[in-house]
Structures are given as structure tokens and as C-alpha cells.
Amino acid sequence: MDAFGAITDPERLFGRRCELEIIFHRLSSMQSTCIVGERGLGKSSLLYCIAQGYRAHLAHPERYAIAIFSPGRGAHLWREGEVLRLILLDMLRTEPGSAISRRRWWLKRLQKALKRGWQPDLATFENAIRDLADEARPVLCLDDLDVLVARRARGQLGREFFASWRSLAQTGRLAFVVTATRLPPELGEFLDIFRIIYLDRLRPEDARELAISAGLSDHTQIRLALELGRGHPLALQTACAVIQAGKGMPRREIIRAFNSAMGFSPLQAAWWRLAGWLNQHVGFHGAGL
């Protein structure tokens, strides 16, 4: 797990086998996917596990040049050139036996310039992706598409930014796997390149498996973790950590510690408990994080 709570080990990702199969099947033919869901459902974890575990799921993985980019995780990432620089730098990283080692000489020069901090424009980015695609299969795993949409609305990205990416995807030069909390209608035709996958909560059996993998063995502890987590991977992981740290503590104290770790206000905590009861008894699925 990284500093932002995302699971980065594919072996610790539970309940997303179907979504992974769809995404990897589409990547095999350089088609793009958008993962949509509320905060806490594991969108970032799914994305990171795709970037880390693709070698076990794709034929000829050495042909893929996969970059992962999270615009919401760096306050300095507000310039278009810096966004493009970091994406290209990740795609052009050298790894033993990778297809990228056979890239054209100017891509090597470009990589050196990027390492020195040079920021490419959109035309340079397009040319680099096209030339890279002659020898590899470039894939961009983009977390928080919403952040880039907001930055374009503030004028921090050019008007042709997403049109350029759409053109690269339509010609099979670049495939995307992106996450979003909503489908931004202002992107218009850019959304046409995606198959949309809506993430739901974990199934009870997957949630239980996650709790056990987190080190809970006592039936009472597992039941409390499932009650607090309500199928949300982030909330469930938090509940397991709190229960592990608070062994011997009264149930009320554990619930209080869980609410604090989740950053819940008293009203949010009450609504979370009420929604959990409604979900258990009448199938209500509201009260997201």
C-alpha cells in the first residue's frame, strides 16, 4: 500500500478479477477503459495493480511501455508541459529486455532532455508516442481524470489537450486506463474511446477474504471489520488496521477510533452506521465516502 492508501501489490487486490480480465483483454488490442466509482472503492488500487502486474496477464509483455500518472498527488503538476514530461519520462524508462531499448536515437535524446527538466509541448508528445508505438505498445494509466478536467477548466491545460490524446487512441498509438469519480460530460468525444466500468462494493466473500488477509482471525473481529467496512476496500482496510491496533479495546472505542481514522464528523459517522444498517436489512447502497 502506498502513502495515499492505494494497494500496489496485485496479490492483495481482492474482488476485482472480472474487471481486470476486461481491462487486460482490451489492452491486448490497444483499447481504452475508464473505471468509474466513488472514493474508497479501490479505483487507484486497481490502476496500480494493472501497471504493476500486467506482465502476468498480457501476451508479449515486453512490448508494452506502461506509464502511471496521478495528477492529484503533486501540487506542482499544474503545467501542461510538466504533465507531458512526467508521462513520457515514465514510458521511456529503460528496463532490461524491454522493447523501449530499441527506440530511435532521438527518443534517447528526448529522454535525456526530459530528465534535465525540459517540458515538451503537445506536438512533441504526439510525435514521441507515434515513434514509440512503432516499436512498443504505449499505455497510460491515469488516476483521477477529474483533476485534469478541472485544470483544463481553469486554463492550465490547452484546449486541444484531450483532442490530441483522443486522436492517438483512435489510431491505436496509445491506450488509456483511467479512473474517475464521475464521467465528465464536458470532455465530449474524448469519452467515446472508452469502455466504462462502474466499480461497486466488494462482495461479502471478497470482503471477508480481505479481512483475513489483513491478519484478522477471530470471528468477532472479522464480523466487526465487515460491519464497519461495508464493502468499501478503503474503509475495510482502515477497520482492519484499527481492530489490529486496538486488540482488547471495547467495541465502542474501536468504533470511535475507526471514525477518527476515516475523518468522519459525528454526523457522517451516524450516517455511515445508519446506511450500514439499511444495507444489511433492506439492500440500501447509499452513503459513499
Backbone as numpy.savetxt, mean C-alpha at the origin, in Angstrom:
# Nx Ny Nz CAx CAy CAz Cx Cy Cz
7.00 -5.13 10.13 6.16 -3.94 10.13 7.04 -2.69 10.13
6.68 -1.68 9.34 7.49 -0.48 9.29 7.01 0.53 10.32
7.66 1.73 10.33 7.36 2.74 11.34 5.95 3.29 11.24
5.28 3.05 10.11 3.93 3.57 9.90 2.86 2.49 10.11
3.28 1.31 10.57 2.31 0.26 10.88 2.01 -0.68 9.74
2.67 -0.52 8.59 2.41 -1.39 7.45 3.23 -2.67 7.57
2.60 -3.80 7.26 3.30 -5.08 7.25 4.15 -5.14 5.98
5.43 -5.47 6.13 6.33 -5.53 4.98 6.79 -6.95 4.69
6.44 -7.90 5.55 6.80 -9.31 5.36 5.60 -10.04 4.76
5.71 -10.54 3.52 4.57 -11.22 2.89 4.04 -12.40 3.70
4.90 -13.03 4.51 4.47 -14.18 5.30 3.54 -13.78 6.44
3.48 -12.50 6.78 2.64 -12.03 7.88 1.39 -11.32 7.38
1.11 -11.42 6.09 -0.09 -10.82 5.53 -1.19 -11.88 5.47
-2.27 -11.67 6.19 -3.32 -12.67 6.28 -4.59 -12.21 5.58
-5.28 -13.17 4.95 -6.60 -12.91 4.43 -6.67 -12.15 3.13
-5.56 -12.00 2.41 -5.57 -11.23 1.16 -5.09 -12.06 -0.02
-5.25 -13.38 0.08 -4.76 -14.26 -0.99 -5.47 -13.99 -2.31
-6.78 -13.82 -2.27 -7.54 -13.59 -3.50 -7.10 -12.29 -4.17
-6.93 -11.22 -3.37 -6.52 -9.94 -3.92 -5.12 -10.05 -4.55
-4.22 -10.77 -3.88 -2.87 -10.93 -4.41 -2.89 -11.68 -5.73
-3.70 -12.71 -5.83 -3.78 -13.48 -7.07 -4.25 -12.61 -8.23
-5.25 -11.77 -7.97 -5.76 -10.88 -9.02 -4.67 -9.90 -9.46
-4.01 -9.30 -8.49 -3.00 -8.28 -8.81 -1.84 -8.88 -9.57
-1.31 -10.01 -9.11 -0.18 -10.62 -9.80 -0.58 -11.12 -11.19
-1.80 -11.62 -11.34 -2.27 -12.04 -12.66 -2.28 -10.84 -13.62
-2.72 -9.71 -13.13 -2.76 -8.52 -13.99 -1.35 -8.00 -14.28
-0.46 -8.08 -13.30 0.92 -7.63 -13.54 1.62 -8.50 -14.57
1.22 -9.75 -14.67 1.86 -10.64 -15.65 1.63 -10.16 -17.08
0.58 -9.38 -17.28 0.32 -8.79 -18.60 0.38 -7.27 -18.54
1.09 -6.74 -17.53 1.33 -5.29 -17.37 0.01 -4.50 -17.33
-0.94 -4.99 -16.56 -2.19 -4.29 -16.33 -2.22 -3.74 -14.90
-2.94 -2.64 -14.70 -2.88 -1.90 -13.45 -4.07 -2.19 -12.53
-3.84 -2.01 -11.23 -4.86 -2.28 -10.22 -4.88 -1.16 -9.20
-6.08 -0.80 -8.76 -6.26 0.20 -7.70 -6.95 -0.47 -6.51
-6.31 -0.38 -5.34 -6.84 -0.98 -4.11 -7.50 0.14 -3.31
-8.80 0.00 -3.06 -9.57 1.05 -2.39 -10.11 0.52 -1.07
-10.00 1.34 -0.03 -10.55 0.93 1.26 -10.26 1.97 2.32
-10.99 1.87 3.42 -10.81 2.83 4.50 -9.48 2.58 5.21
-9.06 3.55 6.00 -7.81 3.44 6.74 -7.87 2.26 7.71
-6.77 1.52 7.79 -6.68 0.43 8.74 -7.00 -0.94 8.18
-7.41 -1.02 6.92 -7.76 -2.31 6.33 -6.57 -3.03 5.71
-5.41 -2.41 5.69 -4.22 -3.09 5.20 -3.84 -2.80 3.76
-4.27 -1.65 3.23 -3.92 -1.31 1.84 -2.41 -1.18 1.68
-1.77 -0.44 2.59 -0.32 -0.24 2.50 0.42 -1.56 2.69
-0.05 -2.38 3.62 0.59 -3.69 3.85 0.52 -4.54 2.59
-0.64 -4.55 1.94 -0.80 -5.31 0.71 0.16 -4.81 -0.36
0.29 -3.51 -0.47 1.16 -2.91 -1.47 2.62 -3.28 -1.21
3.06 -3.16 0.04 4.44 -3.46 0.37 4.76 -4.93 0.15
3.80 -5.80 0.46 4.03 -7.22 0.27 4.09 -7.59 -1.21
3.40 -6.84 -2.06 3.52 -7.04 -3.51 4.93 -6.67 -3.95
5.40 -5.52 -3.48 6.74 -5.06 -3.87 7.84 -5.97 -3.33
7.63 -6.56 -2.15 8.64 -7.40 -1.54 8.55 -8.86 -2.00
7.35 -9.32 -2.34 7.17 -10.75 -2.59 6.88 -11.14 -4.02
7.03 -10.21 -4.97 6.63 -10.50 -6.35 7.46 -11.62 -6.97
8.69 -11.81 -6.50 9.56 -12.83 -7.11 8.99 -14.24 -6.98
8.18 -14.45 -5.94 7.60 -15.79 -5.73 6.30 -15.98 -6.50
5.80 -14.94 -7.14 4.48 -15.02 -7.76 4.47 -14.74 -9.27
5.52 -14.14 -9.80 5.53 -13.76 -11.20 6.55 -14.60 -11.97
6.18 -15.00 -13.17 7.12 -15.70 -14.03 8.21 -14.72 -14.47
9.44 -15.18 -14.51 10.59 -14.35 -14.89 10.64 -13.05 -14.07
10.68 -13.16 -12.75 10.68 -11.95 -11.92 11.88 -11.05 -12.16
12.96 -11.62 -12.70 14.15 -10.80 -12.96 13.90 -9.74 -14.03
12.80 -9.89 -14.77 12.48 -8.91 -15.82 11.76 -7.68 -15.28
11.31 -7.75 -14.03 10.50 -6.65 -13.48 11.38 -5.63 -12.76
11.07 -4.37 -12.98 11.70 -3.26 -12.25 10.60 -2.59 -11.43
10.53 -2.93 -10.15 9.42 -2.49 -9.31 9.88 -1.42 -8.33
9.17 -0.31 -8.34 9.44 0.78 -7.40 8.24 0.95 -6.50
8.48 1.32 -5.24 7.39 1.63 -4.32 7.57 3.05 -3.83
6.48 3.80 -3.83 6.56 5.22 -3.49 5.36 5.61 -2.64
5.64 6.30 -1.54 4.59 6.74 -0.60 4.69 8.25 -0.43
3.95 9.03 -1.23 4.07 10.49 -1.17 3.64 11.08 0.16
2.84 10.36 0.94 2.39 10.91 2.21 3.38 10.74 3.34
4.53 10.10 3.07 5.47 9.79 4.14 6.70 10.69 4.13
6.64 11.81 3.44 7.76 12.74 3.43 7.28 14.15 3.15
7.45 15.03 4.09 6.95 16.40 3.94 7.66 17.14 2.81
8.87 16.64 2.42 9.63 17.34 1.38 9.17 16.94 -0.03
8.31 15.96 -0.13 7.93 15.43 -1.45 6.78 16.24 -2.04
6.99 17.53 -2.21 5.91 18.35 -2.74 6.20 18.86 -4.14
7.40 18.63 -4.66 7.73 19.05 -6.02 7.61 17.88 -6.98
7.08 18.18 -8.16 6.90 17.14 -9.16 8.22 16.47 -9.50
9.27 17.26 -9.65 10.57 16.70 -10.01 11.11 15.75 -8.96
10.87 16.03 -7.68 11.35 15.15 -6.62 10.57 13.85 -6.60
9.27 13.92 -6.87 8.46 12.70 -6.97 9.00 11.80 -8.09
9.22 12.38 -9.26 9.71 11.60 -10.40 11.13 11.09 -10.15
11.96 11.88 -9.48 13.34 11.47 -9.20 13.37 10.22 -8.33
12.60 10.21 -7.26 12.62 9.08 -6.33 12.04 7.81 -6.96
11.01 7.98 -7.79 10.44 6.81 -8.46 11.45 6.19 -9.43
12.07 7.03 -10.25 13.06 6.52 -11.20 14.26 5.91 -10.49
14.69 6.56 -9.42 15.86 6.06 -8.70 15.61 4.67 -8.14
14.39 4.43 -7.66 14.05 3.10 -7.14 13.97 2.08 -8.26
13.43 2.47 -9.41 13.34 1.53 -10.53 14.71 1.20 -11.13
15.62 2.15 -11.06 16.93 1.95 -11.68 17.97 1.40 -10.72
17.54 1.04 -9.51 18.52 0.52 -8.55 19.13 -0.77 -9.11
20.40 -0.96 -8.88 21.10 -2.13 -9.42 20.99 -3.28 -8.45
20.62 -4.44 -8.97 20.56 -5.67 -8.19 21.20 -6.78 -8.99
21.93 -7.69 -8.35 22.58 -8.79 -9.09 21.57 -9.58 -9.90
21.88 -9.75 -11.18 21.05 -10.58 -12.04 19.78 -9.93 -12.52
19.58 -8.65 -12.24 18.34 -8.01 -12.67 18.46 -7.57 -14.11
17.30 -7.45 -14.76 17.29 -7.01 -16.16 17.79 -5.58 -16.28
17.70 -4.82 -15.20 18.09 -3.41 -15.26 19.58 -3.27 -15.53
20.38 -4.27 -15.18 21.82 -4.18 -15.39 22.16 -4.09 -16.87
21.20 -4.40 -17.76 21.44 -4.34 -19.20 20.86 -3.08 -19.84
20.48 -2.11 -19.01 19.87 -0.89 -19.54 20.87 -0.10 -20.36
20.36 0.81 -21.13 21.21 1.59 -22.03 22.13 2.52 -21.24
23.18 2.94 -21.92 24.20 3.71 -21.22 23.65 5.00 -20.66
22.65 5.60 -21.34 22.16 6.89 -20.85 21.34 6.71 -19.58
20.75 5.54 -19.38 20.05 5.29 -18.14 21.03 5.23 -16.97
22.23 4.72 -17.23 23.26 4.72 -16.19 23.65 6.16 -15.84
23.79 6.99 -16.86 24.11 8.39 -16.60 22.97 9.08 -15.87
21.75 8.74 -16.25 20.58 9.31 -15.57 20.57 8.90 -14.11
20.88 7.64 -13.84 20.89 7.17 -12.47 21.90 7.95 -11.62
23.07 8.22 -12.16 24.08 8.99 -11.43 23.58 10.40 -11.14
22.90 10.99 -12.13 22.38 12.34 -11.93 21.28 12.35 -10.86
20.44 11.34 -10.87 19.37 11.24 -9.88 19.95 11.10 -8.47
21.01 10.32 -8.34 21.65 10.14 -7.04 22.23 11.45 -6.52
22.63 12.31 -7.44 23.18 13.62 -7.02 22.07 14.61 -6.68
20.80 14.22 -6.87 19.69 15.08 -6.51 19.03 15.79 -7.67
19.48 15.50 -8.90 18.87 16.16 -10.06 17.43 15.70 -10.21
16.53 16.65 -10.49 15.10 16.36 -10.60 14.67 16.40 -12.07
14.21 15.28 -12.61 13.82 15.24 -14.03 12.46 15.88 -14.25
12.22 16.31 -15.49 10.89 16.78 -15.83 10.07 15.60 -16.34
8.81 15.85 -16.67 7.90 14.77 -17.05 8.34 14.10 -18.35
8.87 14.88 -19.29 9.31 14.31 -20.57 10.49 13.36 -20.37
11.43 13.74 -19.50 12.57 12.87 -19.20 12.11 11.58 -18.53
11.14 11.72 -17.63 10.59 10.54 -16.96 9.97 9.59 -17.99
9.17 10.12 -18.90 8.53 9.29 -19.93 9.57 8.58 -20.78
10.61 9.30 -21.21 11.64 8.70 -22.05 12.38 7.60 -21.30
12.66 7.82 -20.02 13.37 6.82 -19.23 12.53 5.56 -19.09
11.23 5.72 -18.82 10.36 4.55 -18.68 10.26 3.79 -20.00
10.15 4.51 -21.11 10.05 3.84 -22.41 11.30 3.04 -22.72
12.47 3.62 -22.45 13.71 2.89 -22.72 13.90 1.74 -21.74
13.51 1.94 -20.49 13.61 0.86 -19.52 12.69 -0.29 -19.89
11.51 0.04 -20.44 10.53 -0.97 -20.81 11.00 -1.82 -21.99
12.01 -1.36 -22.73 12.55 -2.19 -23.81 13.29 -3.40 -23.26
13.75 -3.32 -22.01 14.54 -4.40 -21.44 13.93 -4.98 -20.17
12.99 -4.27 -19.56 12.40 -4.72 -18.30 10.91 -4.43 -18.31
10.25 -4.72 -17.19 8.81 -4.46 -17.05 8.63 -3.53 -15.85
8.59 -2.23 -16.10 8.50 -1.28 -14.98 7.12 -1.32 -14.32
7.11 -1.35 -12.98 5.88 -1.35 -12.19 6.04 -0.33 -11.07
5.03 0.51 -10.90 5.04 1.49 -9.81 3.98 1.10 -8.78
4.42 0.80 -7.57 3.51 0.59 -6.44 3.39 1.91 -5.70
2.23 2.53 -5.81 2.02 3.89 -5.29 1.04 3.86 -4.13
1.51 4.24 -2.95 0.65 4.28 -1.77 0.05 5.67 -1.65
-1.23 5.74 -1.29 -1.91 7.02 -1.06 -2.01 7.87 -2.34
-2.71 7.36 -3.33 -2.98 8.15 -4.52 -3.67 9.46 -4.16
-4.45 9.44 -3.10 -5.17 10.64 -2.66 -4.23 11.82 -2.42
-3.02 11.52 -1.93 -2.06 12.59 -1.62 -1.63 13.30 -2.90
-1.32 12.53 -3.95 -0.91 13.15 -5.21 -2.06 13.94 -5.83
-3.28 13.45 -5.69 -4.45 14.16 -6.21 -4.58 15.51 -5.50
-4.40 15.52 -4.19 -4.49 16.77 -3.43 -3.38 17.73 -3.84
-2.20 17.21 -4.11 -1.09 18.09 -4.49 -1.29 18.67 -5.89
-1.88 17.90 -6.77 -2.19 18.47 -8.09 -3.24 19.57 -7.95
-4.21 19.37 -7.07 -5.24 20.39 -6.86 -4.63 21.69 -6.33
-3.53 21.58 -5.58 -2.85 22.77 -5.05 -1.82 23.33 -6.03
-1.71 22.73 -7.21 -0.78 23.23 -8.21 0.64 22.74 -8.04
0.87 21.73 -7.19 2.22 21.23 -6.95 2.63 20.17 -7.97
1.67 19.69 -8.75 1.95 18.79 -9.86 1.36 19.41 -11.12
2.03 19.16 -12.25 1.57 19.72 -13.51 0.24 19.15 -13.97
-0.44 19.87 -14.83 -1.76 19.45 -15.32 -1.68 18.16 -16.12
-0.51 17.88 -16.75 -0.36 16.70 -17.60 0.23 15.51 -16.85
0.40 15.64 -15.55 1.06 14.60 -14.76 0.38 13.25 -14.92
-0.90 13.18 -14.61 -1.62 11.90 -14.67 -1.91 11.47 -16.11
-2.05 12.43 -17.02 -2.24 12.08 -18.43 -1.01 11.37 -18.97
0.17 11.81 -18.54 1.42 11.16 -18.95 1.48 9.73 -18.44
1.14 9.54 -17.18 1.16 8.19 -16.61 0.14 7.29 -17.29
-1.01 7.85 -17.62 -2.04 7.06 -18.30 -1.55 6.60 -19.67
-0.86 7.47 -20.38 -0.34 7.12 -21.69 0.67 5.98 -21.59
1.55 6.03 -20.59 2.54 4.96 -20.41 1.86 3.63 -20.08
0.79 3.69 -19.28 0.08 2.47 -18.92 -0.67 1.89 -20.11
-1.30 2.74 -20.89 -2.08 2.26 -22.03 -1.22 1.59 -23.09
0.04 2.01 -23.19 0.94 1.41 -24.17 1.73 0.24 -23.59
1.42 -0.15 -22.36 2.09 -1.28 -21.74 3.49 -1.02 -21.28
3.87 0.25 -21.21 5.23 0.60 -20.78 5.37 0.65 -19.27
4.27 0.88 -18.57 4.32 1.03 -17.12 3.02 0.51 -16.53
3.13 -0.35 -15.52 1.96 -0.86 -14.81 1.93 -0.25 -13.41
0.73 -0.05 -12.89 0.56 0.56 -11.57 -0.18 -0.39 -10.64
0.22 -0.35 -9.38 -0.60 -0.88 -8.28 -0.69 0.26 -7.29
-1.87 0.83 -7.11 -2.01 2.01 -6.28 -3.05 1.75 -5.19
-2.94 2.53 -4.11 -3.95 2.47 -3.04 -4.62 3.83 -2.91
-5.86 3.82 -2.44 -6.61 5.05 -2.25 -7.72 4.80 -1.23
-8.08 5.81 -0.48 -9.22 5.69 0.42 -10.53 5.92 -0.31
-10.46 6.53 -1.47 -11.64 6.76 -2.31 -11.19 6.86 -3.75
-12.14 6.74 -4.67 -11.83 6.92 -6.08 -12.00 8.40 -6.41
-10.91 9.11 -6.69 -11.03 10.54 -6.96 -11.62 10.81 -8.34
-12.85 11.28 -8.42 -13.49 11.48 -9.74 -12.78 12.52 -10.59
-12.02 13.42 -9.93 -11.34 14.46 -10.68 -10.23 13.92 -11.58
-9.83 12.65 -11.38 -8.79 12.07 -12.24 -9.33 11.63 -13.59
-10.65 11.51 -13.69 -11.27 11.22 -14.99 -10.74 9.97 -15.65
-10.18 10.13 -16.85 -9.79 9.00 -17.68 -8.61 8.23 -17.10
-7.84 8.82 -16.20 -6.73 8.09 -15.59 -7.23 6.83 -14.88
-8.43 6.90 -14.32 -8.98 5.75 -13.59 -9.36 4.60 -14.52
-9.47 4.88 -15.83 -9.89 3.85 -16.78 -8.86 2.73 -16.91
-7.60 2.98 -16.53 -6.56 1.97 -16.71 -6.60 0.91 -15.61
-7.41 1.14 -14.56 -7.35 0.28 -13.39 -8.49 -0.73 -13.32
-8.19 -1.88 -12.76 -9.21 -2.76 -12.19 -9.29 -2.36 -10.71
-10.49 -2.09 -10.23 -10.68 -1.62 -8.85 -10.93 -2.82 -7.94
-10.16 -2.90 -6.85 -10.38 -3.91 -5.81 -10.74 -3.18 -4.52
-11.91 -3.50 -3.98 -12.34 -2.89 -2.72 -11.99 -3.84 -1.58
-11.16 -3.36 -0.66 -10.78 -4.17 0.49 -11.89 -4.15 1.54
-12.16 -5.30 2.09 -13.11 -5.43 3.18 -12.35 -5.89 4.42
-13.06 -6.06 5.52 -12.43 -6.54 6.74 -12.02 -7.99 6.59
-11.12 -8.41 7.48 -10.68 -9.80 7.47 -11.83 -10.72 7.88
-11.85 -11.89 7.28 -12.79 -12.91 7.71 -12.42 -13.37 9.11
-13.38 -13.88 9.90 -13.07 -14.29 11.28 -11.91 -15.26 11.38
-11.84 -16.23 10.46 -10.75 -17.21 10.53 -9.39 -16.58 10.24
-9.36 -15.58 9.33 -8.10 -14.89 9.03 -7.70 -13.98 10.19
-8.69 -13.33 10.81 -8.40 -12.48 11.96 -7.84 -13.32 13.11
-8.43 -14.48 13.32 -7.94 -15.37 14.39 -6.51 -15.83 14.10
-6.23 -16.15 12.84 -4.87 -16.57 12.47 -3.87 -15.45 12.72
-4.28 -14.22 12.43 -3.39 -13.09 12.68 -3.12 -12.94 14.17
-4.16 -13.09 15.00 -3.99 -12.96 16.44 -3.05 -14.03 16.99
-3.18 -15.25 16.50 -2.31 -16.34 16.95 -0.88 -16.09 16.51
-0.71 -15.59 15.27 0.65 -15.31 14.77 1.31 -14.19 15.56
0.49 -13.33 16.20 1.03 -12.23 17.00 1.46 -12.70 18.39
1.25 -13.98 18.69 1.73 -14.52 19.94 0.66 -14.80 20.98
-0.61 -14.60 20.64 -1.68 -14.87 21.59 -2.05 -16.35 21.52
-2.13 -16.98 22.67 -2.47 -18.41 22.71 -3.66 -18.69 23.60
-3.88 -17.84 24.59 -5.00 -18.02 25.49 -6.31 -17.67 24.79
-7.30 -18.54 24.96 -8.58 -18.33 24.27 -9.22 -16.99 24.66
-9.13 -16.63 25.92 -9.73 -15.37 26.38 -9.03 -14.18 25.74
-7.71 -14.24 25.63 -6.95 -13.16 25.01 -7.30 -13.03 23.53
-7.39 -14.16 22.84 -7.71 -14.12 21.41 -9.11 -13.54 21.21
-10.05 -13.97 22.03 -11.42 -13.46 21.90 -11.48 -11.95 22.13
-10.71 -11.45 23.11 -10.68 -10.00 23.37 -10.05 -9.26 22.20
-8.97 -9.82 21.64 -8.31 -9.18 20.48 -9.26 -9.09 19.30
-10.00 -10.17 19.04 -10.95 -10.17 17.94 -12.08 -9.17 18.19
-12.50 -9.08 19.44 -13.56 -8.13 19.79 -13.11 -6.69 19.58
-11.89 -6.39 19.99 -11.38 -5.03 19.85 -11.01 -4.72 18.39
-10.42 -5.69 17.71 -9.95 -5.44 16.34 -11.04 -5.36 15.30
-12.12 -6.12 15.48 -13.27 -6.07 14.58 -12.91 -6.28 13.11
-11.90 -7.09 12.87 -11.55 -7.42 11.49 -10.68 -6.41 10.79
-10.35 -5.30 11.45 -9.44 -4.31 10.88 -8.01 -4.74 11.19
-7.17 -5.00 10.19 -5.81 -5.45 10.48 -5.04 -4.51 11.42
-5.14 -3.20 11.20 -4.40 -2.26 12.06 -4.90 -2.32 13.49
-6.22 -2.29 13.67 -6.79 -2.34 15.02 -6.49 -3.69 15.68
-6.53 -4.75 14.91 -6.27 -6.08 15.46 -4.81 -6.22 15.89
-3.89 -5.71 15.08 -2.48 -5.74 15.46 -2.25 -4.91 16.72
-2.91 -3.75 16.81 -2.78 -2.91 18.00 -3.33 -3.63 19.22
-4.48 -4.27 19.07 -5.09 -4.99 20.18 -4.16 -6.11 20.67
-3.57 -6.84 19.74 -2.67 -7.94 20.13 -1.46 -7.41 20.88
-0.90 -6.30 20.40 0.27 -5.72 21.08 -0.08 -5.24 22.48
-1.24 -4.62 22.63 -1.67 -4.12 23.94 -1.91 -5.28 24.90
-2.55 -6.33 24.41 -2.84 -7.50 25.25 -1.55 -8.19 25.67
-0.61 -8.29 24.74 0.68 -8.91 25.07 1.41 -8.11 26.13
1.40 -6.78 25.98 2.11 -5.92 26.94 1.40 -5.83 28.28
0.09 -6.10 28.29 -0.69 -5.92 29.52 -1.15 -7.22 30.14
-0.35 -8.28 29.98 -0.74 -9.56 30.57 -0.93 -9.41 32.08
-2.07 -9.87 32.56 -2.38 -9.75 33.98 -3.19 -8.52 34.32
-3.32 -7.58 33.34 -4.11 -6.39 33.57 -5.60 -6.71 33.47
-6.43 -5.98 34.19 -7.87 -6.18 34.06 -8.34 -5.83 32.65
-9.43 -6.43 32.24 -9.99 -6.20 30.91 -10.23 -4.71 30.66
-10.76 -4.01 31.64 -11.06 -2.59 31.47 -9.80 -1.79 31.18
-8.70 -2.14 31.86 -7.44 -1.42 31.63 -6.89 -1.71 30.23
-7.05 -2.94 29.78 -6.58 -3.28 28.43 -7.37 -2.51 27.39
-8.69 -2.41 27.58 -9.52 -1.66 26.63 -9.12 -0.19 26.63
-8.84 0.36 27.81 -8.42 1.75 27.90 -7.09 1.96 27.18
-6.16 1.01 27.36 -4.86 1.11 26.69 -5.02 0.99 25.17
-5.93 0.12 24.73 -6.20 -0.02 23.29 -6.74 1.28 22.72
-7.71 1.90 23.39 -8.27 3.16 22.91 -7.20 4.24 22.81
-6.31 4.27 23.80 -5.23 5.26 23.78 -4.27 5.00 22.63
-3.91 3.72 22.41 -2.99 3.38 21.32 -3.59 3.70 19.96
-4.90 3.58 19.83 -5.58 3.88 18.57 -5.84 5.36 18.40
-5.64 6.14 19.47 -5.89 7.57 19.38 -7.36 7.92 19.41
-8.18 7.07 20.00 -9.62 7.30 20.05 -9.96 8.35 21.11
-10.87 9.25 20.77 -11.49 10.12 21.76 -12.54 9.29 22.51
-13.04 9.76 23.64 -14.09 8.99 24.34 -15.30 8.70 23.45
-15.68 9.66 22.61 -16.81 9.44 21.72 -16.48 8.39 20.66
-15.27 8.46 20.09 -14.87 7.47 19.09 -14.79 6.07 19.69
-14.28 5.99 20.92 -14.18 4.70 21.59 -15.56 4.09 21.82
-16.52 4.93 22.24 -17.88 4.45 22.48 -18.51 3.98 21.17
-18.28 4.75 20.09 -18.84 4.38 18.78 -18.19 3.11 18.25
-16.90 2.92 18.49 -16.21 1.71 18.06 -16.80 0.49 18.76
-17.06 0.60 20.06 -17.64 -0.52 20.81 -19.08 -0.79 20.35
-19.85 0.28 20.13 -21.24 0.11 19.69 -21.28 -0.53 18.31
-20.42 -0.06 17.39 -20.41 -0.63 16.04 -20.00 -2.09 16.08
-19.08 -2.43 17.00 -18.68 -3.83 17.15 -19.85 -4.70 17.61
-20.63 -4.19 18.55 -21.80 -4.94 19.02 -22.82 -5.10 17.90
-23.07 -4.02 17.15 -24.02 -4.08 16.05 -23.56 -5.04 14.96
-22.25 -5.04 14.70 -21.71 -5.94 13.69 -21.91 -7.39 14.12
-21.70 -7.68 15.39 -21.83 -9.04 15.89 -23.27 -9.52 15.87
-24.22 -8.61 16.14 -25.60 -9.04 16.32 -26.50 -8.80 15.10
-26.19 -7.74 14.32 -27.08 -7.45 13.17 -26.33 -7.28 11.87
-25.00 -7.54 11.88 -24.24 -7.46 10.63 -23.91 -6.06 10.18
-23.90 -5.09 11.10 -23.57 -3.70 10.74 -22.07 -3.59 10.51
-21.66 -2.84 9.45 -20.23 -2.73 9.11 -19.77 -1.28 9.05
-20.29 -0.43 9.88 -19.88 0.97 9.88 -18.70 1.22 10.79
-18.51 2.49 11.13 -17.45 2.91 12.07 -16.07 2.50 11.63
-15.61 3.08 10.52 -14.24 2.85 10.11 -13.28 3.65 10.96
-11.96 3.42 10.73 -10.95 4.10 11.53 -10.82 5.56 11.13
